[in-house]
């Protein structure tokens, strides 16, 4: 998680073979946190028309879910991206128990 805007946009272009200024949101998750925690840091890179925006978030507890990538790229819906940013695992939602009795 040491890379800034220039490094992450270069990764999007060179490693992911994507155009960093395409309007897509690129997500990068940290491999190892400060105390050995894994996956608790996330950076989002986005071109907003005049320049890049870089968002950075560190979870106090838990880790960010990470989608399975095909050819190094995972495509998420806007709802999945919102849940990723909140640290919610959309792959295994906890819907709670159904009501014991209806009516």
Biopython code that builds the backbone (N, CA, C, O; Angstrom):
import numpy as np
from Bio.PDB.StructureBuilder import StructureBuilder

atoms = [
    (1, "UNK", "N", (0.824, -1.184, 0.000)),
    (1, "UNK", "CA", (0.000, 0.000, 0.000)),
    (1, "UNK", "C", (0.875, 1.258, 0.000)),
    (1, "UNK", "O", (0.456, 2.314, 0.474)),
    (2, "UNK", "N", (2.059, 1.138, -0.521)),
    (2, "UNK", "CA", (2.967, 2.283, -0.577)),
    (2, "UNK", "C", (2.800, 3.119, -1.827)),
    (2, "UNK", "O", (3.284, 4.250, -1.883)),
    (3, "UNK", "N", (2.129, 2.588, -2.825)),
    (3, "UNK", "CA", (1.995, 3.304, -4.087)),
    (3, "UNK", "C", (0.955, 4.414, -3.983)),
    (3, "UNK", "O", (-0.060, 4.289, -3.298)),
    (4, "UNK", "N", (1.245, 5.500, -4.685)),
    (4, "UNK", "CA", (0.320, 6.619, -4.773)),
    (4, "UNK", "C", (-0.398, 6.590, -6.118)),
    (4, "UNK", "O", (-0.516, 5.542, -6.752)),
    (5, "UNK", "N", (-0.869, 7.743, -6.534)),
    (5, "UNK", "CA", (-1.639, 7.840, -7.772)),
    (5, "UNK", "C", (-0.831, 7.391, -8.981)),
    (5, "UNK", "O", (-1.327, 6.619, -9.803)),
    (6, "UNK", "N", (0.401, 7.860, -9.099)),
    (6, "UNK", "CA", (1.223, 7.506, -10.269)),
    (6, "UNK", "C", (1.496, 6.007, -10.322)),
    (6, "UNK", "O", (1.383, 5.397, -11.385)),
    (7, "UNK", "N", (1.853, 5.407, -9.191)),
    (7, "UNK", "CA", (2.156, 3.981, -9.155)),
    (7, "UNK", "C", (0.938, 3.110, -9.421)),
    (7, "UNK", "O", (1.028, 2.110, -10.134)),
    (8, "UNK", "N", (-0.209, 3.493, -8.846)),
    (8, "UNK", "CA", (-1.424, 2.699, -9.037)),
    (8, "UNK", "C", (-1.974, 2.843, -10.450)),
    (8, "UNK", "O", (-2.475, 1.873, -11.018)),
    (9, "UNK", "N", (-1.887, 4.038, -11.022)),
    (9, "UNK", "CA", (-2.354, 4.185, -12.406)),
    (9, "UNK", "C", (-1.442, 3.431, -13.363)),
    (9, "UNK", "O", (-1.905, 2.912, -14.379)),
    (10, "UNK", "N", (-0.146, 3.366, -13.050)),
    (10, "UNK", "CA", (0.780, 2.559, -13.863)),
    (10, "UNK", "C", (0.438, 1.078, -13.746)),
    (10, "UNK", "O", (0.507, 0.350, -14.737)),
    (11, "UNK", "N", (0.070, 0.621, -12.547)),
    (11, "UNK", "CA", (-0.331, -0.779, -12.372)),
    (11, "UNK", "C", (-1.608, -1.080, -13.161)),
    (11, "UNK", "O", (-1.716, -2.135, -13.785)),
    (12, "UNK", "N", (-2.561, -0.170, -13.135)),
    (12, "UNK", "CA", (-3.800, -0.374, -13.889)),
    (12, "UNK", "C", (-3.500, -0.518, -15.376)),
    (12, "UNK", "O", (-4.110, -1.330, -16.072)),
    (13, "UNK", "N", (-2.557, 0.279, -15.847)),
    (13, "UNK", "CA", (-2.222, 0.247, -17.269)),
    (13, "UNK", "C", (-1.345, -0.946, -17.633)),
    (13, "UNK", "O", (-1.635, -1.658, -18.594)),
    (14, "UNK", "N", (-0.282, -1.168, -16.876)),
    (14, "UNK", "CA", (0.705, -2.184, -17.247)),
    (14, "UNK", "C", (0.323, -3.598, -16.814)),
    (14, "UNK", "O", (0.486, -4.544, -17.585)),
    (15, "UNK", "N", (-0.177, -3.749, -15.607)),
    (15, "UNK", "CA", (-0.484, -5.076, -15.074)),
    (15, "UNK", "C", (-1.887, -5.537, -15.479)),
    (15, "UNK", "O", (-2.085, -6.684, -15.877)),
    (16, "UNK", "N", (-2.854, -4.624, -15.371)),
    (16, "UNK", "CA", (-4.245, -4.986, -15.660)),
    (16, "UNK", "C", (-4.636, -4.726, -17.111)),
    (16, "UNK", "O", (-5.721, -5.119, -17.539)),
    (17, "UNK", "N", (-3.771, -4.073, -17.864)),
    (17, "UNK", "CA", (-4.027, -3.727, -19.273)),
    (17, "UNK", "C", (-5.314, -2.923, -19.441)),
    (17, "UNK", "O", (-6.087, -3.154, -20.371)),
    (18, "UNK", "N", (-5.529, -1.983, -18.535)),
    (18, "UNK", "CA", (-6.701, -1.115, -18.561)),
    (18, "UNK", "C", (-6.244, 0.338, -18.706)),
    (18, "UNK", "O", (-5.104, 0.669, -18.380)),
    (19, "UNK", "N", (-7.125, 1.193, -19.190)),
    (19, "UNK", "CA", (-6.838, 2.621, -19.285)),
    (19, "UNK", "C", (-7.222, 3.279, -17.962)),
    (19, "UNK", "O", (-8.400, 3.285, -17.607)),
    (20, "UNK", "N", (-6.262, 3.829, -17.228)),
    (20, "UNK", "CA", (-6.575, 4.408, -15.922)),
    (20, "UNK", "C", (-7.573, 5.563, -15.983)),
    (20, "UNK", "O", (-8.311, 5.787, -15.024)),
    (21, "UNK", "N", (-7.606, 6.299, -17.095)),
    (21, "UNK", "CA", (-8.511, 7.438, -17.216)),
    (21, "UNK", "C", (-9.806, 7.066, -17.941)),
    (21, "UNK", "O", (-10.450, 7.931, -18.535)),
    (22, "UNK", "N", (-10.187, 5.800, -17.898)),
    (22, "UNK", "CA", (-11.378, 5.320, -18.612)),
    (22, "UNK", "C", (-12.678, 5.629, -17.886)),
    (22, "UNK", "O", (-13.755, 5.505, -18.469)),
    (23, "UNK", "N", (-12.595, 6.024, -16.635)),
    (23, "UNK", "CA", (-13.805, 6.239, -15.838)),
    (23, "UNK", "C", (-14.116, 5.071, -14.921)),
    (23, "UNK", "O", (-15.037, 5.146, -14.107)),
    (24, "UNK", "N", (-13.361, 4.000, -15.046)),
    (24, "UNK", "CA", (-13.539, 2.849, -14.158)),
    (24, "UNK", "C", (-12.923, 3.158, -12.792)),
    (24, "UNK", "O", (-12.035, 4.002, -12.674)),
    (25, "UNK", "N", (-13.402, 2.470, -11.781)),
    (25, "UNK", "CA", (-12.831, 2.569, -10.445)),
    (25, "UNK", "C", (-11.922, 1.365, -10.254)),
    (25, "UNK", "O", (-12.351, 0.225, -10.432)),
    (26, "UNK", "N", (-10.677, 1.611, -9.894)),
    (26, "UNK", "CA", (-9.703, 0.539, -9.675)),
    (26, "UNK", "C", (-9.494, 0.369, -8.178)),
    (26, "UNK", "O", (-9.183, 1.327, -7.469)),
    (27, "UNK", "N", (-9.670, -0.862, -7.706)),
    (27, "UNK", "CA", (-9.534, -1.167, -6.278)),
    (27, "UNK", "C", (-8.255, -1.962, -6.053)),
    (27, "UNK", "O", (-7.948, -2.898, -6.792)),
    (28, "UNK", "N", (-7.519, -1.575, -5.024)),
    (28, "UNK", "CA", (-6.282, -2.252, -4.646)),
    (28, "UNK", "C", (-6.355, -2.541, -3.160)),
    (28, "UNK", "O", (-6.544, -1.631, -2.352)),
    (29, "UNK", "N", (-6.205, -3.816, -2.795)),
    (29, "UNK", "CA", (-6.265, -4.213, -1.388)),
    (29, "UNK", "C", (-4.872, -4.528, -0.893)),
    (29, "UNK", "O", (-4.073, -5.140, -1.602)),
    (30, "UNK", "N", (-4.581, -4.108, 0.329)),
    (30, "UNK", "CA", (-3.287, -4.379, 0.927)),
    (30, "UNK", "C", (-3.137, -5.841, 1.285)),
    (30, "UNK", "O", (-4.096, -6.503, 1.684)),
    (31, "UNK", "N", (-1.949, -6.323, 1.139)),
    (31, "UNK", "CA", (-1.681, -7.729, 1.473)),
    (31, "UNK", "C", (-1.453, -7.924, 2.957)),
    (31, "UNK", "O", (-1.911, -8.910, 3.535)),
    (32, "UNK", "N", (-0.753, -6.998, 3.573)),
    (32, "UNK", "CA", (-0.410, -7.184, 4.984)),
    (32, "UNK", "C", (-0.534, -5.849, 5.705)),
    (32, "UNK", "O", (0.012, -4.837, 5.264)),
    (33, "UNK", "N", (-1.250, -5.859, 6.805)),
    (33, "UNK", "CA", (-1.407, -4.653, 7.610)),
    (33, "UNK", "C", (-0.220, -4.440, 8.520)),
    (33, "UNK", "O", (0.747, -5.201, 8.496)),
    (34, "UNK", "N", (-0.304, -3.399, 9.322)),
    (34, "UNK", "CA", (0.800, -3.020, 10.196)),
    (34, "UNK", "C", (1.144, -4.104, 11.209)),
    (34, "UNK", "O", (2.320, -4.347, 11.481)),
    (35, "UNK", "N", (0.135, -4.753, 11.765)),
    (35, "UNK", "CA", (0.375, -5.780, 12.793)),
    (35, "UNK", "C", (0.177, -7.179, 12.254)),
    (35, "UNK", "O", (-0.246, -8.078, 12.981)),
    (36, "UNK", "N", (0.481, -7.368, 10.982)),
    (36, "UNK", "CA", (0.362, -8.695, 10.405)),
    (36, "UNK", "C", (-1.023, -9.017, 9.891)),
    (36, "UNK", "O", (-1.235, -10.083, 9.313)),
    (37, "UNK", "N", (-1.988, -8.100, 10.095)),
    (37, "UNK", "CA", (-3.337, -8.339, 9.574)),
    (37, "UNK", "C", (-3.283, -8.263, 8.059)),
    (37, "UNK", "O", (-2.534, -7.470, 7.488)),
    (38, "UNK", "N", (-4.067, -9.079, 7.433)),
    (38, "UNK", "CA", (-4.061, -9.103, 5.975)),
    (38, "UNK", "C", (-5.392, -8.607, 5.439)),
    (38, "UNK", "O", (-6.460, -8.963, 5.938)),
    (39, "UNK", "N", (-5.297, -7.768, 4.399)),
    (39, "UNK", "CA", (-6.505, -7.334, 3.717)),
    (39, "UNK", "C", (-7.322, -6.290, 4.434)),
    (39, "UNK", "O", (-8.509, -6.149, 4.140)),
    (40, "UNK", "N", (-6.737, -5.537, 5.378)),
    (40, "UNK", "CA", (-7.510, -4.540, 6.108)),
    (40, "UNK", "C", (-7.384, -3.140, 5.516)),
    (40, "UNK", "O", (-7.930, -2.187, 6.074)),
    (41, "UNK", "N", (-6.669, -2.997, 4.390)),
    (41, "UNK", "CA", (-6.474, -1.690, 3.756)),
    (41, "UNK", "C", (-6.921, -1.743, 2.304)),
    (41, "UNK", "O", (-6.689, -2.727, 1.603)),
    (42, "UNK", "N", (-7.565, -0.671, 1.865)),
    (42, "UNK", "CA", (-8.098, -0.617, 0.515)),
    (42, "UNK", "C", (-7.880, 0.771, -0.065)),
    (42, "UNK", "O", (-8.092, 1.779, 0.610)),
    (43, "UNK", "N", (-7.453, 0.814, -1.326)),
    (43, "UNK", "CA", (-7.331, 2.071, -2.060)),
    (43, "UNK", "C", (-8.185, 1.977, -3.315)),
    (43, "UNK", "O", (-8.177, 0.960, -4.009)),
    (44, "UNK", "N", (-8.919, 3.044, -3.598)),
    (44, "UNK", "CA", (-9.702, 3.148, -4.818)),
    (44, "UNK", "C", (-9.142, 4.300, -5.641)),
    (44, "UNK", "O", (-8.937, 5.399, -5.127)),
    (45, "UNK", "N", (-8.898, 4.043, -6.913)),
    (45, "UNK", "CA", (-8.371, 5.051, -7.836)),
    (45, "UNK", "C", (-9.422, 5.322, -8.896)),
    (45, "UNK", "O", (-9.972, 4.398, -9.495)),
    (46, "UNK", "N", (-9.696, 6.609, -9.121)),
    (46, "UNK", "CA", (-10.766, 6.986, -10.049)),
    (46, "UNK", "C", (-10.393, 8.271, -10.775)),
    (46, "UNK", "O", (-9.955, 9.235, -10.148)),
    (47, "UNK", "N", (-10.564, 8.291, -12.083)),
    (47, "UNK", "CA", (-10.369, 9.494, -12.881)),
    (47, "UNK", "C", (-11.704, 10.221, -12.943)),
    (47, "UNK", "O", (-12.681, 9.667, -13.448)),
    (48, "UNK", "N", (-11.766, 11.458, -12.437)),
    (48, "UNK", "CA", (-13.044, 12.165, -12.382)),
    (48, "UNK", "C", (-13.201, 13.209, -13.483)),
    (48, "UNK", "O", (-14.129, 14.017, -13.433)),
    (49, "UNK", "N", (-12.329, 13.209, -14.457)),
    (49, "UNK", "CA", (-12.463, 14.111, -15.592)),
    (49, "UNK", "C", (-11.384, 15.170, -15.653)),
    (49, "UNK", "O", (-10.939, 15.541, -16.739)),
    (50, "UNK", "N", (-10.954, 15.665, -14.491)),
    (50, "UNK", "CA", (-9.891, 16.667, -14.440)),
    (50, "UNK", "C", (-8.632, 16.141, -13.776)),
    (50, "UNK", "O", (-7.564, 16.741, -13.896)),
    (51, "UNK", "N", (-8.752, 15.040, -13.087)),
    (51, "UNK", "CA", (-7.619, 14.459, -12.390)),
    (51, "UNK", "C", (-8.038, 13.193, -11.668)),
    (51, "UNK", "O", (-9.210, 12.817, -11.670)),
    (52, "UNK", "N", (-7.063, 12.543, -11.050)),
    (52, "UNK", "CA", (-7.328, 11.309, -10.321)),
    (52, "UNK", "C", (-7.747, 11.608, -8.890)),
    (52, "UNK", "O", (-7.265, 12.558, -8.273)),
    (53, "UNK", "N", (-8.648, 10.787, -8.376)),
    (53, "UNK", "CA", (-9.020, 10.781, -6.960)),
    (53, "UNK", "C", (-8.506, 9.475, -6.381)),
    (53, "UNK", "O", (-8.656, 8.416, -6.992)),
    (54, "UNK", "N", (-7.906, 9.548, -5.217)),
    (54, "UNK", "CA", (-7.415, 8.355, -4.532)),
    (54, "UNK", "C", (-8.064, 8.304, -3.159)),
    (54, "UNK", "O", (-7.873, 9.200, -2.337)),
    (55, "UNK", "N", (-8.837, 7.246, -2.917)),
    (55, "UNK", "CA", (-9.502, 7.046, -1.638)),
    (55, "UNK", "C", (-8.780, 5.917, -0.908)),
    (55, "UNK", "O", (-8.402, 4.914, -1.515)),
    (56, "UNK", "N", (-8.592, 6.088, 0.395)),
    (56, "UNK", "CA", (-7.854, 5.118, 1.200)),
    (56, "UNK", "C", (-8.641, 4.842, 2.469)),
    (56, "UNK", "O", (-9.081, 5.765, 3.155)),
    (57, "UNK", "N", (-8.813, 3.561, 2.774)),
    (57, "UNK", "CA", (-9.568, 3.190, 3.969)),
    (57, "UNK", "C", (-8.874, 2.044, 4.671)),
    (57, "UNK", "O", (-8.386, 1.111, 4.032)),
    (58, "UNK", "N", (-8.833, 2.119, 6.006)),
    (58, "UNK", "CA", (-8.269, 1.063, 6.848)),
    (58, "UNK", "C", (-9.367, 0.610, 7.800)),
    (58, "UNK", "O", (-9.937, 1.421, 8.530)),
    (59, "UNK", "N", (-9.663, -0.690, 7.791)),
    (59, "UNK", "CA", (-10.669, -1.229, 8.710)),
    (59, "UNK", "C", (-10.058, -1.426, 10.091)),
    (59, "UNK", "O", (-8.931, -1.904, 10.221)),
    (60, "UNK", "N", (-10.803, -1.058, 11.105)),
    (60, "UNK", "CA", (-10.357, -1.292, 12.481)),
    (60, "UNK", "C", (-10.426, -2.772, 12.834)),
    (60, "UNK", "O", (-9.561, -3.293, 13.538)),
    (61, "UNK", "N", (-11.477, -3.454, 12.333)),
    (61, "UNK", "CA", (-11.640, -4.888, 12.583)),
    (61, "UNK", "C", (-11.997, -5.553, 11.263)),
    (61, "UNK", "O", (-12.677, -4.968, 10.421)),
    (62, "UNK", "N", (-11.534, -6.772, 11.098)),
    (62, "UNK", "CA", (-11.882, -7.548, 9.916)),
    (62, "UNK", "C", (-11.030, -7.201, 8.712)),
    (62, "UNK", "O", (-10.016, -6.511, 8.812)),
    (63, "UNK", "N", (-11.472, -7.701, 7.577)),
    (63, "UNK", "CA", (-10.742, -7.479, 6.347)),
    (63, "UNK", "C", (-11.720, -7.245, 5.207)),
    (63, "UNK", "O", (-12.889, -7.622, 5.283)),
    (64, "UNK", "N", (-11.230, -6.626, 4.168)),
    (64, "UNK", "CA", (-12.067, -6.383, 3.007)),
    (64, "UNK", "C", (-12.257, -7.677, 2.235)),
    (64, "UNK", "O", (-11.293, -8.414, 2.031)),
    (65, "UNK", "N", (-13.488, -7.975, 1.797)),
    (65, "UNK", "CA", (-13.685, -9.148, 0.945)),
    (65, "UNK", "C", (-12.996, -8.899, -0.387)),
    (65, "UNK", "O", (-12.863, -7.754, -0.820)),
    (66, "UNK", "N", (-12.564, -9.955, -1.026)),
    (66, "UNK", "CA", (-11.880, -9.774, -2.303)),
    (66, "UNK", "C", (-12.432, -10.750, -3.319)),
    (66, "UNK", "O", (-12.446, -11.955, -3.072)),
    (67, "UNK", "N", (-12.884, -10.254, -4.455)),
    (67, "UNK", "CA", (-13.489, -11.131, -5.469)),
    (67, "UNK", "C", (-12.445, -11.979, -6.169)),
    (67, "UNK", "O", (-11.269, -11.620, -6.224)),
    (68, "UNK", "N", (-12.888, -13.108, -6.702)),
    (68, "UNK", "CA", (-12.015, -13.945, -7.523)),
    (68, "UNK", "C", (-11.793, -13.224, -8.847)),
    (68, "UNK", "O", (-12.742, -12.748, -9.470)),
    (69, "UNK", "N", (-10.547, -13.148, -9.267)),
    (69, "UNK", "CA", (-10.223, -12.412, -10.488)),
    (69, "UNK", "C", (-9.947, -13.370, -11.637)),
    (69, "UNK", "O", (-9.230, -14.359, -11.487)),
    (70, "UNK", "N", (-10.528, -13.056, -12.778)),
    (70, "UNK", "CA", (-10.254, -13.815, -13.994)),
    (70, "UNK", "C", (-9.298, -12.996, -14.834)),
    (70, "UNK", "O", (-9.604, -11.857, -15.189)),
    (71, "UNK", "N", (-8.140, -13.558, -15.159)),
    (71, "UNK", "CA", (-7.103, -12.859, -15.932)),
    (71, "UNK", "C", (-6.652, -11.595, -15.203)),
    (71, "UNK", "O", (-6.305, -10.601, -15.841)),
    (72, "UNK", "N", (-6.656, -11.629, -13.873)),
    (72, "UNK", "CA", (-6.179, -10.506, -13.088)),
    (72, "UNK", "C", (-7.189, -9.389, -12.894)),
    (72, "UNK", "O", (-6.900, -8.421, -12.190)),
    (73, "UNK", "N", (-8.363, -9.495, -13.497)),
    (73, "UNK", "CA", (-9.359, -8.427, -13.436)),
    (73, "UNK", "C", (-10.671, -8.981, -12.886)),
    (73, "UNK", "O", (-11.133, -10.040, -13.312)),
    (74, "UNK", "N", (-11.260, -8.268, -11.949)),
    (74, "UNK", "CA", (-12.588, -8.606, -11.438)),
    (74, "UNK", "C", (-13.503, -7.429, -11.721)),
    (74, "UNK", "O", (-13.145, -6.281, -11.458)),
    (75, "UNK", "N", (-14.658, -7.705, -12.244)),
    (75, "UNK", "CA", (-15.627, -6.644, -12.542)),
    (75, "UNK", "C", (-16.734, -6.694, -11.496)),
    (75, "UNK", "O", (-17.337, -7.742, -11.265)),
    (76, "UNK", "N", (-16.992, -5.557, -10.871)),
    (76, "UNK", "CA", (-17.995, -5.471, -9.817)),
    (76, "UNK", "C", (-19.103, -4.519, -10.242)),
    (76, "UNK", "O", (-18.865, -3.560, -10.977)),
    (77, "UNK", "N", (-20.304, -4.790, -9.777)),
    (77, "UNK", "CA", (-21.396, -3.839, -9.971)),
    (77, "UNK", "C", (-21.186, -2.672, -9.007)),
    (77, "UNK", "O", (-20.354, -2.750, -8.103)),
    (78, "UNK", "N", (-21.933, -1.604, -9.201)),
    (78, "UNK", "CA", (-21.804, -0.463, -8.289)),
    (78, "UNK", "C", (-22.229, -0.850, -6.873)),
    (78, "UNK", "O", (-21.668, -0.345, -5.900)),
    (79, "UNK", "N", (-23.209, -1.735, -6.749)),
    (79, "UNK", "CA", (-23.638, -2.198, -5.425)),
    (79, "UNK", "C", (-22.534, -3.020, -4.753)),
    (79, "UNK", "O", (-22.273, -2.856, -3.562)),
    (80, "UNK", "N", (-21.892, -3.898, -5.516)),
    (80, "UNK", "CA", (-20.788, -4.691, -4.960)),
    (80, "UNK", "C", (-19.626, -3.795, -4.553)),
    (80, "UNK", "O", (-18.997, -4.028, -3.521)),
    (81, "UNK", "N", (-19.333, -2.766, -5.359)),
    (81, "UNK", "CA", (-18.244, -1.842, -5.021)),
    (81, "UNK", "C", (-18.568, -1.079, -3.741)),
    (81, "UNK", "O", (-17.688, -0.858, -2.909)),
    (82, "UNK", "N", (-19.831, -0.676, -3.579)),
    (82, "UNK", "CA", (-20.237, 0.016, -2.356)),
    (82, "UNK", "C", (-20.079, -0.896, -1.140)),
    (82, "UNK", "O", (-19.607, -0.463, -0.089)),
    (83, "UNK", "N", (-20.475, -2.157, -1.291)),
    (83, "UNK", "CA", (-20.324, -3.105, -0.176)),
    (83, "UNK", "C", (-18.857, -3.389, 0.109)),
    (83, "UNK", "O", (-18.469, -3.521, 1.269)),
    (84, "UNK", "N", (-18.031, -3.485, -0.940)),
    (84, "UNK", "CA", (-16.589, -3.679, -0.748)),
    (84, "UNK", "C", (-16.025, -2.541, 0.084)),
    (84, "UNK", "O", (-15.288, -2.782, 1.039)),
    (85, "UNK", "N", (-16.361, -1.298, -0.265)),
    (85, "UNK", "CA", (-15.851, -0.127, 0.444)),
    (85, "UNK", "C", (-16.290, -0.134, 1.911)),
    (85, "UNK", "O", (-15.563, 0.347, 2.780)),
    (86, "UNK", "N", (-17.477, -0.678, 2.183)),
    (86, "UNK", "CA", (-17.972, -0.752, 3.562)),
    (86, "UNK", "C", (-17.457, -1.979, 4.313)),
    (86, "UNK", "O", (-17.698, -2.119, 5.512)),
    (87, "UNK", "N", (-16.753, -2.862, 3.616)),
    (87, "UNK", "CA", (-16.230, -4.062, 4.261)),
    (87, "UNK", "C", (-17.245, -5.173, 4.378)),
    (87, "UNK", "O", (-17.052, -6.105, 5.159)),
    (88, "UNK", "N", (-18.332, -5.095, 3.614)),
    (88, "UNK", "CA", (-19.397, -6.099, 3.649)),
    (88, "UNK", "C", (-19.119, -7.149, 2.576)),
    (88, "UNK", "O", (-18.862, -6.805, 1.422)),
    (89, "UNK", "N", (-19.168, -8.397, 2.943)),
    (89, "UNK", "CA", (-18.925, -9.473, 1.986)),
    (89, "UNK", "C", (-20.237, -9.812, 1.277)),
    (89, "UNK", "O", (-21.089, -10.499, 1.841)),
    (90, "UNK", "N", (-20.396, -9.339, 0.062)),
    (90, "UNK", "CA", (-21.616, -9.570, -0.713)),
    (90, "UNK", "C", (-21.743, -11.020, -1.166)),
    (90, "UNK", "O", (-22.828, -11.436, -1.573)),
    (91, "UNK", "N", (-20.671, -11.797, -1.108)),
    (91, "UNK", "CA", (-20.723, -13.196, -1.536)),
    (91, "UNK", "C", (-21.409, -14.072, -0.511)),
    (91, "UNK", "O", (-21.986, -15.097, -0.874)),
    (92, "UNK", "N", (-21.363, -13.702, 0.763)),
    (92, "UNK", "CA", (-21.993, -14.468, 1.841)),
    (92, "UNK", "C", (-22.797, -13.526, 2.734)),
    (92, "UNK", "O", (-22.414, -13.293, 3.880)),
    (93, "UNK", "N", (-23.898, -12.986, 2.233)),
    (93, "UNK", "CA", (-24.665, -12.045, 3.071)),
    (93, "UNK", "C", (-25.331, -12.782, 4.218)),
    (93, "UNK", "O", (-25.734, -13.938, 4.091)),
    (94, "UNK", "N", (-25.436, -12.091, 5.333)),
    (94, "UNK", "CA", (-26.117, -12.636, 6.498)),
    (94, "UNK", "C", (-27.518, -12.014, 6.523)),
    (94, "UNK", "O", (-27.701, -10.894, 6.998)),
    (95, "UNK", "N", (-28.482, -12.743, 6.015)),
    (95, "UNK", "CA", (-29.836, -12.216, 5.908)),
    (95, "UNK", "C", (-30.605, -12.377, 7.212)),
    (95, "UNK", "O", (-31.732, -11.896, 7.326)),
    (96, "UNK", "N", (-30.027, -13.031, 8.174)),
    (96, "UNK", "CA", (-30.730, -13.231, 9.438)),
    (96, "UNK", "C", (-31.637, -14.446, 9.362)),
    (96, "UNK", "O", (-31.801, -15.050, 8.302)),
    (97, "UNK", "N", (-32.209, -14.788, 10.468)),
    (97, "UNK", "CA", (-33.094, -15.955, 10.520)),
    (97, "UNK", "C", (-34.488, -15.588, 10.036)),
    (97, "UNK", "O", (-34.951, -14.475, 10.287)),
    (98, "UNK", "N", (-35.165, -16.497, 9.349)),
    (98, "UNK", "CA", (-36.547, -16.221, 8.940)),
    (98, "UNK", "C", (-37.449, -16.218, 10.166)),
    (98, "UNK", "O", (-37.090, -16.783, 11.200)),
    (99, "UNK", "N", (-38.601, -15.595, 10.064)),
    (99, "UNK", "CA", (-39.488, -15.577, 11.220)),
    (99, "UNK", "C", (-39.931, -16.995, 11.579)),
    (99, "UNK", "O", (-40.150, -17.832, 10.704)),
    (100, "UNK", "N", (-40.057, -17.247, 12.880)),
    (100, "UNK", "CA", (-40.464, -18.556, 13.351)),
    (100, "UNK", "C", (-41.930, -18.822, 13.042)),
    (100, "UNK", "O", (-42.330, -19.961, 12.802)),
    (101, "UNK", "N", (-42.714, -17.771, 13.050)),
    (101, "UNK", "CA", (-44.145, -17.926, 12.812)),
    (101, "UNK", "C", (-44.681, -16.705, 12.069)),
    (101, "UNK", "O", (-44.308, -15.569, 12.363)),
    (102, "UNK", "N", (-45.533, -16.951, 11.133)),
    (102, "UNK", "CA", (-46.124, -15.845, 10.357)),
    (102, "UNK", "C", (-47.606, -15.810, 10.633)),
    (102, "UNK", "O", (-48.263, -16.850, 10.651)),
    (103, "UNK", "N", (-48.147, -14.606, 10.850)),
    (103, "UNK", "CA", (-49.603, -14.465, 10.991)),
    (103, "UNK", "C", (-50.155, -14.520, 12.322)),
    (103, "UNK", "O", (-51.369, -14.407, 12.492)),
]
sb = StructureBuilder()
sb.init_structure("model")
sb.init_model(0)
sb.init_chain("A")
sb.init_seg("    ")
for serial, (resi, resn, name, xyz) in enumerate(atoms, 1):
    if name == "N":
        sb.init_residue(resn, " ", resi, " ")
    sb.init_atom(name, np.array(xyz, "f"), 0.0, 1.0, " ", f" {name:<3s}", serial, name[0])
structure = sb.get_structure()
